Amino acid sequence: MKDKLLVLFLIVLIALGYWGYRSGWFKGTQEEEEVVVPPKVTIEYVEPGKLAPLLPTDLPLEEGAPMQRNEIVRTVDSREEQQVYRYYSKKTVEENFEIYSEYLEESGWAIKNSTQEATSAFILAEKEGKSGAMQVSVSKNSITDDITVEISITIRK
């Protein structure tokens, strides 16, 4: 009878040990290594009053319009870069669409796609000899009625 109790005790002990091992109970106070995932993009902020180097300097920006975003975003592997300028506009979505459509055409950009609705507009243009596409998007915030204009050039290498 003692032998049977001893065997049963050992089986229970082994089962508890196995369960403790599988559940991580025996890890103790060792700290797990934190896996550091490198960022997928880097962001370089462009100082206020200047444009990112690939954005045309003659863009029809509104005088005194508050800047919201002015940066260069690059993928870590340097295969894609986007230079972006966004500002708040006092003009309507329609007015901005007309201004930027006219600007792009007069500046030699070929408009490849465009769409205009009451609260948003989008223009995609390319220019011969330029390695990238310019996008202009205009949107009206449905809550605040703010109009934002975002101009960006995206280059894929």
N, C-alpha and C positions, 0 to 999 in steps of 0.2 A: 504494500500500500504506500509506503514511503517512497518507493521507487517511482510509482505512478504520479504522485504529487510533485516529485522533483522534476520529472519529465514534463509534466503539465506547466510547472513554474518556468522551466527553461523555454518552452514553446511560447508562452505568454511574453516572457522577457525578450525573446528574439523578435516576435511580432511587433512589440512596442518599439524596439530599437529600429526595425525596418521602417515602421510608420514615422518615427521621429526623423530618420534620415531623409525620407522622401518628402516630408513636409517642410524641411529646412529648419526644424526645431534645434538641431545640433550645430547650427552655424555660429552660435554664440554671439559675441559682440563684434565680430569682424564686420567692417563696413564694406559694402559692395562698391566696386569701382563705378564711378559715374562715367557714362559714355558721353563724350563730347562730340556733337555733330557740328561740323563746320557749317557756317552760313552758306546758303545757296547763292546769295547775291551780296555785293558790297554796295554801299551808298556813299557817294561823295556829294556833299552839299555845296552848292554854288552860292557865293556871297550875294546878298541882296543888291539890286541895282545892276547886276551883270547877268548875261545869259550863258548857258552852257555852250562850249565852243562850236558844236555842230548846228545849233539853232541860228537861223539867219538873223543878222543884227537889224534888219529893216522890217521886222514883224510889226504889224499894225496893233501894237499893244496900247491899251488905254492909259493916258497920262494920269498918274496918281492912283491907279487901280491897286488895291491891296493884293500883294503876292501871297499865294497859299502854299505853293510847292515850287522849288527850284533846285533840281538835283540831277545827278548822273547815276544811273543804276546799272551795274555790271554783274554778269554771272561770274562766279568764281573761276570757271574755266575760260573766261574771256571770249566765249563764243557769241555772246549777245550783249549789246549795250543800248540803253535807252536814256536819252537826254530829255528832260521834262521841265516845262514851265507851266504853272497853273495860277490863275488869278481870278478875283471876283470882278464881274463886269456890271456896269450900270446900264448896258444896252440889252435889248431883248435877244432871245435865241435866234429869231429871224434876222435881226440886224447883224449879229455876229456871223451867222452863216453866210450872209451876203458879203460882208467885209472880207472874210477869209477865203471864200470862193474866188472873189475878184483878185485878191492879193496873190493867191497861188497861180491863177491863170496868167496874170501880168508878170509874174516872176519866173515863168518858164516851167512851172510844175504841171505835170499831167495828172488831172483828177481821175483816179481809177475807180473810186466808189464814193458815193455820198448819199446821205439821207437826211431829211429834215422833217421834224414833227413839231407839235406845239411846245413840248417841254424838253426836246433834245435835238441835237444835230450832230452829224459826223461827216468828216471828209478824210479820205485817204488819197494821198498824192505821191507821185514819184517824179524825180527829175533826172534827165539823162546826164550821165557823168557823176551822179551822186550815188554813194553806196548806202542806200537806206530809204525808208519811206517816212513821210511826214503824216502825222495824224492830228487832226484838230477835232476836238469834241467839245460841245457846248451843252450844258445841262442846267435845268431849273429845278431847284430843290422844292419839292411839293409842300414842305412844312414851312420853310423860312422864305420862300420865293427868291432866294439868292441865285444868281446866274454865275456859273463858273465856266471859264474857258481853259482848256488844257491843250497845249501844243507839245507834241513830242516827235522826236526822230528816233527810229529804231534801226539798228544796224546788226545784221547777222553776219558773222565772219566764217 
